Amino acid sequence: MAVHEWWETAAPSAASRFVRRLGTGPEGWSQIAQDAAAAGGQLLALWATLPARPGDSATVRAAYLLDSGTLIVELSLEAAETPCPGLESVFPAAARLQRAAFDMCGITFDAPDRRPWLRHAAWPTDYFPLQPGIAPDPPVPTPADRYPFVRVGGDGIHEIAVGPVHASVIEPGHFRFSIVGEKVLRLEERLGYAHKGIERRFTELPSLEAHRLASRVSGDSAVAFSWAYCQALEGITQVTPPSRALWLRALCLEIERIQNHLGDLGALGNDAGFAFGLAQFSRLKEELLRTVGETMGQRYLLDAICPGGVSFDLTSDSIAQLSARLDLVEKAGIGLQQIYADHSGLRDRFAGAGQVSLALARRLGLAGLAARASGLVTDLRLDQPCRPYDELQPVKCIRTEGDVDARVAVRFAELRESCHLCQRILAGLPAGATRNAVPVPAPGTFGIGLVEGWRGPVLVALEPGPDGTIHRCYPHDPSRQNWLVLEHAIIDNIVPDFPLINKSFNLSYSGHDL
């Protein structure tokens, strides 16, 4: 079948300058993936949308990050039972995305790996939560699956099964190590144990209120997800938030980045036996959280971003208070980086551990700060900037070694850069309103939101339904790609280094487990 093309902006939003849509047939679907890979593109997301009425065509979409922008490729299927060509041979990260699309929608793919990814026998094999007209509560599930993990054979090889239940408050995930001695030969993950029903819940909420659910997809990326959702909604409704609101959104996003880097840098020190680092970074994070709570209304900014703008404003006193706190955080971070660099024990643990080469990062589609630590020069804040990043022009923080040490170094550099950005935002904050009214979006439209969260690019695809409802909302966390890379990063390392390597990525279970 020939490729059917139409080029148009996905929505007249801040992101739409870089987003294009392309309709195609099955042959074009595979060819475009090959062309995108040949051009150095990255598979950002893959998801399915079922029709509102049974019998109508379903749609499978793939989002590619290219040098020229983001390409949304759409393939219409005659029915959900019509197989879609698999993309896993071109983009390995597609395999799990395709498995999730089947579990949720019943869309089948011509792919070798058809094991359940999200279902975990929580519902029967013929129940698909996003099919139209299906009951919200699944029938009694079938017996537990016998999940066929990949086996590694040979003399002296044995397995270690870790999880899904972990100590403390860690979310559930299963890690199956194949090892010889203490050396890891293979790691296979299985996630999705606490399936929350977020994609189904979106269809039960008014489109003008669902930003609150978006912010809770992955709580440590609340700003990124709520901004991406609002960006998609505002593009559909052709609403531009006030300049002051956009600058305040950027302030929230950079504060979220700082909070997470502070927490991770402390945890990485602790995982390497340096409790002093955990104590100091925990203190800095707590002091920042208290200041953010006092000045912006919430310690974690779950509800700061809303359709048309933001839900808060800053006074001159609040600006001065935040600026002073950020200055202290930056200065303390510089001092602690030197302490980390001078500590021989940390250097020994960090250097060479969990290495991801540039070639492997490209092959597997590594995203965000972990990608920048392996030499991939990608950051949506500069590559596809929405306001005010086109004015702020942040510096990309890049390393090439691809190990734990490089990921720590990128965090330290981004910590300083985000503090600088926040100071510039606070000093140049435009006057005016903080929110514009947003009308109810029209059904049958389509919008995309793209935001560079602290972990990497966050995508939200929105399709409104009638009377202000949501027909389909797909939120995508970069952890969906990066979990696959973690499986490769641990190979040839020893088992006791896994917690350290895992923390250096700090991937989201919640953002993956929709």
Buried (B, 14 or more C-beta within 10 A) or exposed (E): EEBEEEEEBBBBBBBBEBBBBBBBBBEBBBBBBEBBBEEEBBBBBBBBBBBBEEEBBBBBBBBBBBEEBBBBBBBBBEEBEBEBBBBBBBBBBBBBBBBBBBBBBBBBBBBEBBBBBBBBBBBEEEBBBBBEEBEEEBEEBBEEEEEEBEEBEEEEBEEBEBBBEBEEEEBBBBBBBBBEEEEBBBBBBBBBBBBEEBBBBBBEBEBBEBBBBBBBBBEBBBBBBBBBBBBBBBBBBEBBBBBBBBBBBBBBBBBBBBBBBBBBBBBBBBBBEBEEBBEBBBEBBEBBBEBBEEBBEBBBBBBBBBBBBBBBBBEEEBBEBBBEBBEBBBEBBEEBBEBBBEBEEBEEBBEBBBBBBBEBBBBBBBBBBBBBBBBBEBBBBBBBBBBBBEEBEBBBBBBEBBBBBBBBBBBBBBBBBBBBBBBBBBEEBEEEEBBBEBEBBEBEBBBBBBBBBBBBBBBBBBBBBEEBBBBBBBBBBBBBBBBBBBBBBBBEBEBEBBBBBBBBBBBBBBBBBB
